[in-house]
Structure formats: structure tokens, C-alpha cells
Amino acid sequence: MDETFYKHLRIYHAKGEPSASEISEIEDLLDAKLPTSFLDFLKAANGGYFEFCIDIEGDSLSFGSIYQTGKDSNGSYGFGTFVGEIESERNGFLEIPRQVLPFARDGGGSYVYLDLTAEGNGRVVAFVHGLPEWTGKPQEDRFIELAASFDEYLDLLYQCPDMI
């Protein structure tokens, strides 16, 4: 199986290290520089997938689908590319600030972001999609701060028990 490692994370099917021009394009769209820790992560995880979870309000979620730099297999900035997701978020209902980078998603409509605004100072936040009443989980959509930095976010990730 095609895998790479970063810290304690096993990452599957990564697309390879991003080019300087791909990073520059993302930073230009954000009007912000990406933190070194995030760039180091992308060297191993660009466009990959991992099976690690984070605890959010008594539940665990896995934002395991990591976006990729550059164009997709169709030669466009579509679904799952940083450029495509930034543009989608800016034109969508969330209206995220310019200096907020969507970088991964779960399989159920929740997303994780790197907040590079002056107020955010590199924190990691999640948009958690509400669930149906019968699940017993919160029904409302909400934004939740997960970690004060990207490194802290990575340190909070653990292997999902149901995927061991």
C-alpha cells in the first residue's frame, strides 16, 4: 500500500511534495503565509488520507481526507484541491474570512481549517455539521476551536479505535 509517515501519522495515497509554485498560489489566494509546520506536514500528506481521530465535545471525528495542492486528476482545481476548496468556501454559505484555509474533511459534511487571520494566529477550527435528532448528537451546525496551533492539532490526533 502506498503510504508515508509524518510524526505519529500513517498517511495513505499522498500525491507527493507540493511545488513552490503550488504553495505560492495558495498563499496568494489567502494573502497569508502558511506556517512551517503545515508546510512540513504537506510534504508527507499532500492529498492523502489518514485514519486518525480527534475528540470534539465528547465525540470523535476523523478529518482524514487531506486536500491536495495543484490540480486534480482532471486537470482542474476541483473538489479536494486547496484552490478549489478555498473558492468553494468563499462562494458558499459559510463565508469564511480570506485568511482561513480549509485543509481536510470528514465524510459527513464537516471540515477543518487553519485560521491565519490576525485574531486566529494559526489556530485550527472545525465546522461540525449537525446530525439528525435520532442520533442523540448535536443537531445544529457549529464552529469549534480544536487547537491553538497546527502542531497542537496534530498532537491531539489518535488512531480511531474502530479502524485499528
C-alpha positions as a Markdown table, in Angstrom:
| # | Residue | x | y | z |
|---|---|---|---|---|
| 1 | Met | 0.0 | 0.0 | 0.0 |
| 2 | Asp | 1.2 | 3.5 | -0.8 |
| 3 | Glu | 2.0 | 5.2 | 2.5 |
| 4 | Thr | 4.1 | 7.9 | 4.1 |
| 5 | Phe | 4.6 | 8.9 | 7.7 |
| 6 | Tyr | 4.5 | 12.2 | 9.5 |
| 7 | Lys | 5.1 | 12.2 | 13.2 |
| 8 | His | 2.8 | 9.5 | 14.6 |
| 9 | Leu | 0.5 | 9.6 | 11.5 |
| 10 | Arg | 0.4 | 6.9 | 8.8 |
| 11 | Ile | -0.8 | 8.6 | 5.6 |
| 12 | Tyr | -2.1 | 6.8 | 2.6 |
| 13 | His | -2.0 | 7.8 | -1.1 |
| 14 | Ala | -0.3 | 11.2 | -0.7 |
| 15 | Lys | 0.3 | 13.0 | -4.0 |
| 16 | Gly | 3.9 | 13.9 | -3.3 |
| 17 | Glu | 5.6 | 17.1 | -2.1 |
| 18 | Pro | 4.0 | 20.3 | -3.2 |
| 19 | Ser | 5.9 | 22.6 | -5.6 |
| 20 | Ala | 6.9 | 26.1 | -4.6 |
| 21 | Ser | 4.5 | 27.5 | -7.2 |
| 22 | Glu | 1.6 | 25.5 | -5.8 |
| 23 | Ile | 2.3 | 26.8 | -2.3 |
| 24 | Ser | 2.7 | 30.4 | -3.6 |
| 25 | Glu | -0.7 | 30.1 | -5.4 |
| 26 | Ile | -2.4 | 29.1 | -2.2 |
| 27 | Glu | -0.6 | 31.8 | -0.1 |
| 28 | Asp | -1.6 | 34.4 | -2.7 |
| 29 | Leu | -5.3 | 33.4 | -2.5 |
| 30 | Leu | -5.1 | 33.5 | 1.3 |
| 31 | Asp | -3.0 | 36.7 | 1.4 |
| 32 | Ala | -1.0 | 34.9 | 4.1 |
| 33 | Lys | 2.0 | 32.7 | 4.6 |
| 34 | Leu | 1.5 | 29.1 | 5.5 |
| 35 | Pro | 3.2 | 28.0 | 8.8 |
| 36 | Thr | 6.3 | 25.9 | 8.5 |
| 37 | Ser | 4.7 | 23.1 | 10.5 |
| 38 | Phe | 1.8 | 22.9 | 8.0 |
| 39 | Leu | 4.3 | 23.0 | 5.0 |
| 40 | Asp | 6.3 | 20.2 | 6.6 |
| 41 | Phe | 3.0 | 18.2 | 7.0 |
| 42 | Leu | 2.1 | 18.7 | 3.4 |
| 43 | Lys | 5.5 | 17.3 | 2.2 |
| 44 | Ala | 4.2 | 13.9 | 3.6 |
| 45 | Ala | 0.5 | 14.3 | 3.4 |
| 46 | Asn | -0.4 | 16.3 | 0.3 |
| 47 | Gly | -3.7 | 14.9 | -1.0 |
| 48 | Gly | -3.5 | 11.9 | 1.2 |
| 49 | Tyr | -5.8 | 10.1 | 3.7 |
| 50 | Phe | -5.3 | 9.0 | 7.3 |
| 51 | Glu | -7.4 | 7.2 | 9.9 |
| 52 | Phe | -6.8 | 9.4 | 12.9 |
| 53 | Cys | -9.5 | 11.0 | 15.1 |
| 54 | Ile | -9.8 | 14.0 | 17.4 |
| 55 | Asp | -12.2 | 14.4 | 20.3 |
| 56 | Ile | -14.9 | 17.1 | 19.8 |
| 57 | Glu | -17.4 | 17.7 | 22.6 |
| 58 | Gly | -17.5 | 14.1 | 23.7 |
| 59 | Asp | -17.5 | 12.6 | 20.2 |
| 60 | Ser | -14.7 | 11.7 | 17.9 |
| 61 | Leu | -14.3 | 12.8 | 14.3 |
| 62 | Ser | -11.8 | 12.0 | 11.6 |
| 63 | Phe | -10.9 | 14.7 | 9.2 |
| 64 | Gly | -8.9 | 12.2 | 7.2 |
| 65 | Ser | -9.3 | 13.4 | 3.7 |
| 66 | Ile | -6.5 | 16.0 | 3.2 |
| 67 | Tyr | -6.8 | 18.4 | 0.3 |
| 68 | Gln | -4.1 | 18.5 | -2.4 |
| 69 | Thr | -2.1 | 21.3 | -3.8 |
| 70 | Gly | -2.1 | 21.7 | -7.6 |
| 71 | Lys | -4.8 | 20.5 | -10.0 |
| 72 | Asp | -6.8 | 17.3 | -9.7 |
| 73 | Ser | -6.7 | 14.2 | -12.0 |
| 74 | Asn | -9.0 | 16.1 | -14.4 |
| 75 | Gly | -6.5 | 19.0 | -14.7 |
| 76 | Ser | -8.7 | 21.4 | -12.8 |
| 77 | Tyr | -8.9 | 23.0 | -9.3 |
| 78 | Gly | -11.9 | 20.9 | -8.3 |
| 79 | Phe | -13.2 | 19.1 | -5.3 |
| 80 | Gly | -10.4 | 18.2 | -2.9 |
| 81 | Thr | -7.9 | 20.7 | -4.1 |
| 82 | Phe | -6.8 | 23.6 | -1.9 |
| 83 | Val | -7.6 | 26.2 | -4.6 |
| 84 | Gly | -11.0 | 24.6 | -5.4 |
| 85 | Glu | -12.0 | 24.3 | -1.8 |
| 86 | Ile | -10.9 | 27.9 | -1.0 |
| 87 | Glu | -13.0 | 29.2 | -3.9 |
| 88 | Ser | -15.9 | 26.9 | -2.9 |
| 89 | Glu | -15.8 | 28.1 | 0.7 |
| 90 | Arg | -15.7 | 31.8 | -0.3 |
| 91 | Asn | -18.7 | 31.3 | -2.6 |
| 92 | Gly | -20.6 | 29.1 | -0.2 |
| 93 | Phe | -22.9 | 29.6 | 2.8 |
| 94 | Leu | -20.1 | 29.8 | 5.4 |
| 95 | Glu | -18.4 | 33.0 | 4.2 |
| 96 | Ile | -15.1 | 32.2 | 5.8 |
| 97 | Pro | -12.6 | 35.0 | 6.1 |
| 98 | Arg | -9.9 | 35.4 | 3.3 |
| 99 | Gln | -7.1 | 34.2 | 5.5 |
| 100 | Val | -8.7 | 30.9 | 6.6 |
| 101 | Leu | -7.5 | 27.7 | 4.8 |
| 102 | Pro | -9.8 | 24.7 | 4.5 |
| 103 | Phe | -7.4 | 21.7 | 4.6 |
| 104 | Ala | -9.4 | 18.5 | 5.2 |
| 105 | Arg | -12.8 | 17.0 | 5.6 |
| 106 | Asp | -14.6 | 14.1 | 7.1 |
| 107 | Gly | -17.1 | 12.0 | 5.2 |
| 108 | Gly | -20.2 | 13.7 | 6.7 |
| 109 | Gly | -20.1 | 17.4 | 5.8 |
| 110 | Ser | -17.7 | 18.6 | 8.5 |
| 111 | Tyr | -14.4 | 20.4 | 7.7 |
| 112 | Val | -11.2 | 21.6 | 9.4 |
| 113 | Tyr | -9.5 | 24.9 | 8.8 |
| 114 | Leu | -6.2 | 26.7 | 9.6 |
| 115 | Asp | -7.1 | 30.2 | 10.8 |
| 116 | Leu | -4.3 | 32.5 | 9.6 |
| 117 | Thr | -6.2 | 35.8 | 10.5 |
| 118 | Ala | -4.6 | 38.1 | 13.0 |
| 119 | Glu | -7.1 | 37.1 | 15.5 |
| 120 | Gly | -6.8 | 33.3 | 14.8 |
| 121 | Asn | -3.0 | 33.3 | 14.9 |
| 122 | Gly | -2.7 | 29.9 | 13.3 |
| 123 | Arg | -5.3 | 28.1 | 15.4 |
| 124 | Val | -7.2 | 25.1 | 14.0 |
| 125 | Val | -11.0 | 25.3 | 13.9 |
| 126 | Ala | -13.7 | 22.9 | 12.6 |
| 127 | Phe | -17.1 | 23.3 | 11.1 |
| 128 | Val | -19.1 | 20.4 | 12.5 |
| 129 | His | -22.2 | 19.6 | 10.6 |
| 130 | Gly | -25.3 | 18.9 | 12.8 |
| 131 | Leu | -26.7 | 15.4 | 12.8 |
| 132 | Pro | -30.3 | 14.2 | 12.9 |
| 133 | Glu | -32.2 | 14.2 | 16.2 |
| 134 | Trp | -32.3 | 10.3 | 16.4 |
| 135 | Thr | -28.5 | 10.2 | 16.7 |
| 136 | Gly | -28.6 | 11.9 | 20.0 |
| 137 | Lys | -25.8 | 14.2 | 18.8 |
| 138 | Pro | -26.0 | 18.0 | 18.4 |
| 139 | Gln | -28.3 | 19.0 | 15.6 |
| 140 | Glu | -27.0 | 22.4 | 14.9 |
| 141 | Asp | -24.0 | 23.2 | 12.7 |
| 142 | Arg | -21.2 | 24.9 | 14.7 |
| 143 | Phe | -17.7 | 26.2 | 14.6 |
| 144 | Ile | -15.4 | 24.8 | 17.3 |
| 145 | Glu | -11.8 | 25.7 | 18.1 |
| 146 | Leu | -9.8 | 22.5 | 18.2 |
| 147 | Ala | -6.2 | 23.7 | 18.9 |
| 148 | Ala | -4.2 | 26.8 | 19.3 |
| 149 | Ser | -1.8 | 25.7 | 16.6 |
| 150 | Phe | -1.3 | 23.2 | 13.8 |
| 151 | Asp | 1.3 | 21.3 | 15.8 |
| 152 | Glu | -1.1 | 21.1 | 18.8 |
| 153 | Tyr | -3.8 | 19.8 | 16.5 |
| 154 | Leu | -1.6 | 17.0 | 15.2 |
| 155 | Asp | -0.6 | 16.1 | 18.8 |
| 156 | Leu | -4.3 | 15.7 | 19.6 |
| 157 | Leu | -4.9 | 13.2 | 16.8 |
| 158 | Tyr | -5.1 | 9.5 | 17.8 |
| 159 | Gln | -5.8 | 6.3 | 15.8 |
| 160 | Cys | -9.5 | 5.8 | 15.5 |
| 161 | Pro | -10.4 | 2.7 | 17.6 |
| 162 | Asp | -12.9 | 1.3 | 15.0 |
| 163 | Met | -10.2 | 1.5 | 12.3 |
| 164 | Ile | -7.5 | -0.5 | 14.2 |
